[in-house]
Amino acid sequence: MLTDKELKKQKIVEFRREFEKYYPVKTMQTLGLVRKTCVKCGKPFWTADAKREICGDSFCVGGYTFIGKKVAKDLGYKGAYDAYVKYYKKFGYVPIKRYPVVARWYDKLYFVAAGVNMFQPYVVAGEVPPPAPAVLEDQFCLRFNDIENVGITGRHYTGFIMTGHHVFNTPEKYVYFKDEGVEQFYNFFIKVMGIDKKELILHEDIWAGGGNFGPSIEFYAYGLELGNQVYMQYEQLPDGGYRELRTRVIDMGSGAERWAWIGSAELTSYDSVFPDVMKYLYKASGVKRDDKFWKEFAKFSANLNIDEVEDLEKAWGCIAQNLKTNVKVLKEKLLPVVALYSIADHTRTVLVALNDGELPSNVGGGYNLRNLLRRCFSFIEKYNWGIDLEKVFKLHLKEFGKWYTDLKESDVLFDVLRLEKERYAKTREEAKKIISRYKGKIDIQTLLTLYESNGITPELLSQIAPGLEIPAGFYTALDELKERAAAKKQEITVDVAEFPKTENMYRKDACTTKFEAAVVGQHDAYIILDKSYFYPRSGGQDYDLGTINGYPLKAVWAKDGVFLHELEKPHLFKAGEKVKCEIDAERRRKLTATHTAVHVVGDAARQVLGPHIHQAGSEKTIEKGRLDVTHYKPISFAELQKIEAIANAAVKKGIRVHSEILPREKAEAKYGITIYQGGAVPGKQLRILTVGNDVQACGGTHVENTKDIKFIKIINAERIKDGIVRIEMMVADKALEKMQENEKILNDVSKMWDVPYNEIQKTAVKFFEEWKEQKKELKELKEVLSQQLIDASVKSGEKHILLSLPTDELGLLIALASKAKLNKQIIVLKGKNIAYARSESEQSAAKELEKFCNKVDGDAKRAKGFGIKNI
């Protein structure tokens, strides 16, 4: 499947060649526009000015031409959106509430990057009706490929409001499409925003995202793109082909920040969007912007867009020449202010993402948030600013919170900020050691490796090693790398296209364990029935087992709505044959109780740890259940006990487990997007399960009342990866077995040490302290004996000294080798799977270690070795 960039590059030639087929030509001509080709870039565009020869892109017109001029109505940041809503309501458009930026309903995305993502894949695919035939939005979106443009171009953000309108045309109902869409939007800019019609220029383009694509019209004025109206017509297929969408969509997106900027005549959009935050940042940092200089630079700032400039340093040079200065002076004047703008943008992005349920980490979408915070920390350290990021977050809450009223201050926000700062400090110290090996220049691939392995960002590198030449484009490359790594794996490779979907009976009746069904088909050991009460492995719940005509099942799977009943041993059934099926009732009972227990524990975890807790994975087997949750630090034992107590209180209370089948759009409207705790759930209809405060879209089997769980015992909690904590539990009989096992361990220890239960902890502490003291003495003895052995070898005059020492501490080997008084000798010390070499001779320490170590780090004088070879 092609990436969005590859797809656009492939199709744009065809779209422009056959422009009358793809673009609303007749309507644009009716509006008095003529089609021209830009004499500078060669792109086709439409204009009311028949004499215009340049397309209006900032690169072609020489930058932004509106800086310091009143070229549009000053409607304000939110005011421009309010005027937009008022205008479009005349055409029947309905404003809707924003979605969370964490796209839990759509498994192809981590974050919402465009307004249309709210309606992908089901609405766009025509499977689910939209909230209204024509809607308006003020959706917050995150885009991390623009990180290096933030603060410089005047218009780029990592988090911005996508002012949008969407129209959904189905075969049954036509609303508006290309002709009406382009006319409505064109008149909005002229009649509402007050743009001069001769300055409003329309570009032919193409847009792709989330598996869909179509032709688009970009609206430009004074060098600034004001909006992009996409006519979503096609769906990309896995084999690289495409097909027409059943629902054709107008997808218009525009940064609300740009509308505020062009009306305000400010030097950058950041000054229009963050007035209170910027006021604080200037004061706290002591930076004074040279407004006269910035006014001149701002005109050309668009020419530093890293996505469109092949040679960034050359672009800096051209701007410096235009401003009659050199690049060094230019950067000295600009970059501190750019850093302040970046801090304003990055902190708002993190604020909204945290509010919506994502945490900084080194996995998934969380790596982007960590990058943003680390950029902020780096800027503050680099310039030695007294900026309090907690204060910045509070100012955003006060300022931006007037628009997005759902943003709330929480302890989690400031806990995360504190922990991320501590982690950044540790990474910084580690980076100092690693970076010493790189001299002069570093490439993109090495940067990616350093980030993936050690969390080292370009900003941190430039701060620690200011002489190191670092290439631009890192964040774009990282974003593409993560995009490709997000591909999903399929569990079952059986082709089920020839089989009809299996009628799912367990959703209607989870109590039936004996039933008859007809064989629809067979693929090797996989039996397909017309209907089935067997639960296939899904949503983390293990499959049911049992028999078909007495033949035992090995597993049950589901693929594209077809249930595959896998036999332990092959047996041939005839198509249409009636078979008797029996489910292992005891196994089903255990799985059912465990699954409901996972929901109960999840609810308890949110009560104890905070509302930021979201499910990041789960598994339910007959042995135990596990729940992976988003959390920024390990769960303490006291917190774990509290979670267990609250969970068992819910079990004891006997809460009725309620389930209902709702159309997807009604379920989302009633309960919100948090129903996708377990991730994206396919289908037009959703089964909504409510257990106390926990409401989820869940297709698993469940008890009718929490009292049927009997008892929950949390057996473990551990941080399995950054930002994810795993909670493991047992229920009912298994919980009792675990408690008795723990009791037996305590009893055995009590007898072994000959102390009562209440003395075990005190005795263990005593033993531990004694063990530590003995270990310390043993270590000191090892060091003394090893040093004596080394000294004797050195004095013997051996030119090549090779010694094996009983240690797994690399630091000890380094210390011992460093103390040796070598005389044109080389010493190699081998430990347990590690080694160290120091050379004062012609022999290379690194090359010597390569003889018996799998990995060597060092040079001719000193080298470390890891992984001893089996020679």
WOGILIN-V379288 format. One record per backbone hydrogen bond with DSSP energy under -0.5 kcal/mol. NH is the residue of the N-H (numbers start at 1). CO is the residue of the C=O. If there is no record, write none. Layout:
BEGIN
nh->[NH NH]
co->[CO CO]
END
This chain:
BEGIN
nh->[7 8 9 10 11 12 15 16 17 18 19 21 22 23 25 28 29 30 31 32 33 34 36 38 39 42 45 46 47 48 50 52 58 60 61 62 63 64 65 66 69 71 71 73 75 80 81 82 83 84 85 86 87 88 89 90 90 91 92 93 94 96 103 103 104 106 109 112 113 117 118 119 120 123 124 125 126 127 128 135 136 137 139 141 142 143 147 149 150 150 151 152 153 160 162 162 163 163 164 164 165 166 167 168 169 169 170 170 181 182 183 184 185 186 187 188 189 190 191 192 192 193 195 199 200 201 201 202 203 204 205 207 209 212 213 214 215 216 217 218 219 220 220 221 222 224 226 227 228 229 230 230 231 232 232 233 233 234 235 236 237 240 243 245 247 248 248 249 250 251 251 252 252 253 254 256 256 258 259 260 261 262 263 264 264 265 266 269 272 272 273 274 278 279 280 281 282 283 284 285 286 289 291 294 295 296 297 298 299 300 300 301 303 304 305 306 308 309 310 312 315 316 317 318 319 320 321 322 323 324 325 330 331 332 333 334 335 337 338 339 340 341 342 343 344 345 346 347 348 349 350 351 352 353 354 355 356 357 358 361 366 367 367 368 369 370 371 372 373 374 375 376 377 378 379 380 381 382 383 384 384 385 386 389 392 393 394 395 396 397 398 399 400 401 402 403 404 405 407 414 415 416 417 418 419 420 421 422 423 424 425 426 427 428 429 430 431 432 433 434 435 436 437 438 439 441 442 447 448 449 450 451 452 453 454 455 456 457 461 462 463 464 465 468 469 470 471 477 478 479 480 481 482 483 484 485 486 486 487 496 499 502 503 504 505 505 506 508 509 515 517 519 520 521 523 526 527 527 528 529 530 532 536 537 538 541 542 544 547 548 549 551 552 553 554 555 557 559 562 564 565 565 566 566 567 567 568 576 577 579 581 581 582 583 584 585 588 589 590 591 592 593 594 595 596 597 598 599 600 601 602 603 604 605 606 607 608 609 610 610 613 616 616 617 619 620 621 625 626 627 628 629 629 630 631 631 640 641 642 643 644 645 646 647 648 649 650 651 652 653 654 654 655 657 658 658 660 662 662 664 666 667 668 669 670 671 672 675 676 677 679 686 688 688 689 689 690 691 691 694 695 696 697 698 698 703 706 708 709 710 711 713 714 715 715 716 718 720 720 721 724 725 726 727 727 728 728 729 730 732 732 734 735 736 737 738 739 740 741 742 743 744 745 746 747 748 749 750 751 752 753 754 755 759 760 763 764 765 766 767 768 769 770 771 772 773 774 775 776 777 778 779 780 781 782 783 784 785 786 787 788 789 790 791 792 793 794 795 796 797 798 801 801 802 803 805 807 810 813 814 815 816 817 818 819 820 822 826 827 828 829 830 830 831 832 833 835 836 837 838 839 840 845 846 848 849 850 851 851 852 853 854 854 855 857 859 863 864 865 866 867 869 871]
co->[3 4 5 6 7 8 11 12 13 14 16 18 18 19 23 24 25 26 27 29 28 47 45 43 53 38 36 202 34 197 48 49 223 57 57 58 58 299 222 222 66 69 262 193 73 76 77 78 79 80 81 82 83 84 85 86 87 88 89 88 134 136 101 110 102 103 106 101 111 114 115 116 117 119 119 121 123 122 122 166 94 164 162 160 112 158 144 146 146 147 156 149 149 141 139 160 161 254 137 162 252 135 250 133 167 248 168 173 177 178 179 180 181 182 183 184 185 186 187 187 188 188 189 196 196 199 220 46 218 44 216 214 212 209 234 207 231 205 229 203 227 201 218 224 199 221 219 219 253 217 228 251 215 230 249 213 231 213 243 211 241 237 235 233 124 169 246 232 167 230 249 165 250 228 163 161 254 255 255 256 257 258 259 260 261 261 261 154 268 269 269 270 274 275 276 277 278 279 280 281 282 287 289 290 291 292 293 294 295 296 297 297 300 301 302 304 305 305 308 310 311 312 313 314 315 316 317 318 319 321 320 326 327 328 329 330 331 334 334 335 336 337 338 339 340 341 342 343 344 345 346 347 348 349 350 351 352 354 353 366 363 363 364 365 365 366 367 368 369 370 371 372 373 374 375 376 377 378 379 380 381 380 284 387 388 389 390 391 392 393 394 395 396 396 399 400 400 403 404 410 411 412 413 414 415 416 417 418 419 420 421 422 423 424 425 426 427 428 429 430 431 432 434 435 437 439 469 443 444 445 446 447 448 449 450 451 450 455 457 458 459 460 461 465 440 468 442 473 474 475 476 477 478 479 480 481 482 483 484 494 496 561 530 502 503 532 532 505 505 581 579 577 528 528 526 523 525 565 521 527 518 503 534 556 541 538 620 535 582 551 580 548 550 546 566 566 564 562 559 557 527 563 555 564 525 565 552 519 574 517 515 579 547 513 545 583 584 585 586 587 588 589 590 591 592 593 594 595 596 597 598 599 600 601 602 603 604 605 605 606 610 617 628 628 626 540 624 729 619 727 617 627 725 614 629 723 636 637 638 639 640 641 642 643 644 645 646 647 648 649 650 651 650 704 656 690 688 660 686 684 663 663 664 665 666 667 668 672 673 675 676 662 660 686 687 696 658 689 694 691 693 689 675 687 696 592 655 705 706 707 709 730 712 713 728 728 726 718 724 724 721 629 718 627 725 716 726 625 713 709 711 731 731 732 733 734 735 736 737 738 739 740 741 742 743 744 745 746 747 748 749 750 750 756 757 759 760 761 762 763 764 765 766 767 768 769 770 771 772 773 774 775 776 777 778 779 780 781 782 783 784 785 786 787 788 789 790 791 792 794 793 799 826 800 828 830 805 808 809 810 811 812 813 814 815 816 820 799 838 801 836 803 828 834 807 831 865 829 863 827 861 825 860 859 844 845 846 847 848 849 849 866 867 866 864 862 837 857 835 855 833 852 869]
END
